[in-house]
Amino acid sequence: MNSEPLLAALSRVQDPEIRRPITELDMVRSATIADGVASIELKLTIVGCPAADRIEADVRAAAAAVEGVVRVELEVGVMTAPERDALTTRLRGTRKQQFGPDSLTKIFCISSGKGGVGKSTVTANLAVALAARGLRVGLVDADVFGFSIPGILGIAGVQPTRVGDMILPPVVHGVKVISIGMFVAGRTAVSWRGPLLHRTIQQFLTEVWFGDLDVLLLDLPPGTGDVAISLGQLLPQAEVIVVTTPQPAAAEVAERSALVARQTGQTVIGIVENMTGLAQPDGSVLELFGHGGGDELAARLEVPVLARIPLSVALREGGDIGEPIVLGRRDQEAEADAGADGGAEDPAARAILALADTLATRARGLPRRPLPFTASR
């Protein structure tokens, strides 16, 4: 029997980590159909591949759906070292850098002058919101000392997969995520000096294979230390968003992170004012952290306020249990479309999703990017 329909069906099965068809990755060694039996020899990338069960289930389902197939026989093996090397070489291609000056990926560094302003919560929810719009999104937790992204996204304890010398980041809610928290045990504290911090960030950007991304978000540590300077050197084309609270004192500190970004050549594109107020049952707003800080900071930096995110119990609870609040809003919309009462939309989710809309439609800047022509007289 012609095996082309079987190969066509298998070409629609993707490796959930690499996000490429298994046929394109040379994971299918053979696939034939004889007397209604689909015989498939599958090669996983590594021993103990965390996505093995899902890949096998998808392969069986795809083969069983082929016309004339009544039984599926699947033999599973592992790639040889030379096959893995060939795979990593093919994936990386000829690019020396994933996010070099010629990259079309929009890169946003989310910074703050001080801790406790909700920067990581905003970054994690923003990444999920962008992925929900169909964009290919990567997220680097560059806050090496205070890493929190894995917990906020509900993947604490999940480790990346290594294929040769290439690291495949875990994927959650459509976002490819890497954090130093995936490499340390439990509540281990990270206490490193500058050179090691620089090397870690450099490895995240070079040895972690994100593939082709539309957007890369980086959650920076608070302040103006080594990581901010390293990212200015490694990603001078990145655009910076500064997160502050409405408190004028916090905004004053946040300004320093923006100034450092500009000193390294990066572009500050706007301010996110988080914790703007807490809505009360009578419709009034309790301004726990004051007001005006975001506007004052935007005026001093001559950039817009991109979003104002109100205090939200649901936003905080979502970060504690690893369920980004923007997912809850999508569930509510689905229920509403089905005719059910989806409940009141959380104002913090609405603000973050609006910010995602703004960034998703923002054009990739030309500074630091080589143009595809040469000057002539």
N, C-alpha and C positions, 0 to 999 in steps of 0.2 A: 504494500500500500504506500502511496505517496506520503512522505514524512514532512513535506513542506508546511502543511497546515499545523502540524505539531510544533515545528520550529517557530512559526509565526505566532502561535499561542504563547510559547515560552518567551518570546521577545517582548511580551507585554508584562512579564514578571520582573519587578525591580528589586535590587538589593536595597533593603530599607535604610542602610547606613550610607552607602555610596550614592544611592539615588540614580542608578543607571540600570538598564536592562541586563539581566544575567547573561544573555547571549552576547551582548557587547563586551562584557567583562570576561569572556571565555570561561564562564563557569559551567557551561554545558559541554561535556566532552562528547556525548553522543545522544541522539534522540531518534528512535525509529518506531514504526507501527507495523505490527504483523499479527494477523488473525485477531484483530480487535484489541491487542495488548500494546500499550505505549510503554516502551522500555527507554528509560532515561538514566544517563550517568551524569551526576551532578558533582561539581568540585566546589567546596566551600573555600573561602580565602584562608582561614586559619583553623587549627584545632580548637574546639570549644567556642566556635563563632556564636556570639550572643543572639544573632538573628537567625540561627539555623532552623529552629522550629517554624518560624514564620515563612522563611524561604521554601522549606519543604512543603508546607501546607499550600502555599501559593502555586508551587509547581504542580502538585497533585491536582489542585482545582483547575488550573489552566489546561492540563493534559486531559482531564476527564471531560472537559467541555468540548473537546474536539470531536467532530462528527465521526462516528465509527469506532470510537474508543470505548471499550467496555471494562477495561481493567488497566491500572497504572502500576508498573513495576519501577521503583526508584532505587538506584544505588548511589549512596552518598560517600564521597571521599573528600580529600583535602588537597589543595594545590601544592605542588613541589616548590622548593625555595626559588628556583629559576623562574617558575611561572608567576610567583608572587612579585619577584623583581620586575618581570616584564609588565605586570599589571600596574605597579606603582609608577613605572616609567611612562606608561601610556597615559595614565590619569594625569600626571603632572605635566606631560607634554614638554614643550620647549621653553615654557615660561620660567624665568629665574625667580620671579616673585608672584605670589597670588594677587597681591594688592599693590603692585608697583604703579608708577605714574601712568602707565597705559591701561590700567584696569578700568573697566566700566562700572565697577561696583561703587555705589554711593556709601561713603563711610562717615558715620556719625559717632563722635566721642561724647559721652554723657558725663559731665564733670560737675563738681561742686567745690565750694571753698572749705566746707566743714561737713562732718558726718552728721547723721540723724535727720537729714532733710528729705529722705525718701527717694534718693537717686536710684538705688538698685531696684526698688519696687517699680518705679516709673520705667526704668530701662527694660525690665523683664516683661512687663505688661505691654510696652510699646513693641517689643520684638514679636510677641504673640499676635498682636493686632495687625502688624504688617504682614506676617505670614498668613493670617486669615484672609488677606486680600489677594492671595495667590502669588505673593512675592517670595523669592528664595532668600531666606534670611539667616545670617550667622550672628552669633553673640559671643563675644569674648569677655569673660569676667576678669578684668585687669586689676581688680582690687585684691591683690595677692594676700595682704595681711587680713583684710576683713571680708573675704569672699562670702557671698550669700546667695548668689544667683541659683546654684543647684537646689537649695532649699525652697526658694521662692517659686521655682518651676516644678517642684515635686520630684526631682531626680537626685536627691541626696543619696550618696552611696553608689550611684551608677558610674561605671568607669568607661573610658574610651576604648575602642578596639584598635589594636596595633596590627598593621599589615606591613611586615618588614620594618623599615624605619619611618613609615608613614602612620600618623595617628588619625583615626576616624572619629570625629566628635559625635556624641550621642545626639539623637534627634528627639525633641519633645514639642508637641503642638506645632510641628512643622518648622521648628527652629533648630539649627545646628549649634550646639553649645559646648564651650570649653572653659574650664575653670581649674585653678590649682587645687580646689577642693576635691576634685576627682582623683587626685594623686596622693593625698594625705589621708591618714587613718583617723576616723572619728573626730574628736575635738582637738586634734593636734594643732598647736600654734605654729605659724610660719614666721620665722625671725631671720630675715636675710638682709644683706647689705646691697648697695647699689649695683655692682657688676652682676650679681646673680639675679637680681630683679630684671635687669635689662635683658639678660640671656633668656629668662623665662618668657618675657613678652615676645622676644624675637622668635622663640620656638613656637609659641602659639600662632604666630603669623606666617611661619614658613614650614614647619613640620606637621602642623595640623592641616589635613586636606579638607577644605570646605567645598571644593568644586566651584562652579560658576554661581556667584551670588548677585542678587540685585542690591541687597543692603547688608552692610556689616555694622553692627552696633558694638561699642566698647564701653563697658561700665568701669569708669576710672575710679581710683581711690580718691578720697577727699584730699584737698590740699594741693600743694605745688611741688611735690617731691620728685623722686627719681623716675617713677613710672610715667608721669606726665611729660617729663623731659624726653624720655626714651621714645614715647609715642610721637612726640613732635619730630624726632629724628627719623623714625621708621615710617611714619604716615604723615608727611607734611601736607598732603592733599586733603586730609580729613577735615570735616566740618564739625565744630564744637557747639554743643548745647549746654548751657549752664543751668543747673537746678538750684533754686533757692526757696526759702520760705518768705512770707510777706514781711517778716521781722527785719527792719532796717539794718540791725547789727549783723544778721546772717547774710543779707545781701552785700554788705560791705566786704565781708570775708570772701563771698563767692566771686566778687570782682577780681580777686587776685588770681584765681584759676583761669579766668578769661584772659588776663594780661599775660600769663605765662604761655598760654596757647598761642597768642598772637606773637609773642617773642620767638617762638619756635617756627613760625610761618603758617600755622593753621588759621582757619577762618572761623570766627565766632558768628553763628547765624541767628542766635536768639536765646531767649530766656524761657524757662518753664518755672512758673511760680506754683509750688506745691503747698498743700495744707492751707489753702486760701481762707477757709472758714468752715464751720460746722453748721449745717442747716438744722433749724429747730422746728418742732411740730407746728408752731404758729406761723411759719414761713420766714421768720427772721433768720439772720446768720450770726453765729457767735464767732468773732474773730479772735481765736485763742492766741494766734501768733502775730497779732497786729495787722497792719495793712500798709500798702504802698511800697514795700521793699522791691518787688519785682519791677514795678514801673520806674522806680528810681535807678535801679541797676540797668535796665534797658536804655534809659535816657543817657546815662553816663557812657555806656558802651556803644550807643547809637545803633541798636539792633531792636527788633520787635519782641514783644512777649508772645511766644508761640502758643502757650497754653496756660490756663489757670485751673489747677486740679484741687477740688475741695477736699477737706478731711472726710474720710469715709471709713466707717467701721468694717464694711464689707471688703474694702481694699486691703486693710490691715489683716483681716482674718484670712483672706485668700493667700496672702504672702506667708502666713503662719502654717497653712495646711498644704501649700504647694498647688493652689488652684487659682491662676490669674483671673482677676475679676472680669477682664474683657471676654473670657470664655463664657461666663455666666450671662453676659448680655447677649451673646450669640444664641445661647440656649433659650433665653426669653424671646428673642425674635423668632426662633423656630416655632415655639409654642404659640406665639401670636399669629404667625402665618397659618398654623393649623387650627386656629380658632379658639385656642385656650387662653386663659388669663396669664400672661407672662409676668405679671407683677410690675412694680415701678422700676424703671431703669435707673441704675445707680449713677449719680452725677459725675463721680470720679471716672467711671468707665466711659461715660459719654465724652468727657474731656480728653482722655487718653486716645480714644478712637478718632476723635477729631484731629489730634496731633498726628496720628498715623496717616490720616488722609493728607495732611499738609506735607509730610515728609515723603510720602509715596509718590506724590506728583512733582516733587522738587527736582529740577534738572541737575544732572551731574555737572559740577563746576569745571571750568577749563584750567584754572591755575595749577601749575606743576605738571600739567599733562601735555606731552609732546603732540604737536599737530601733524597730520599726515601729509605735509607738503614742505617744500623748501623754498626759500626766498630766491628770486632771480632779478637781475637788473633789466 
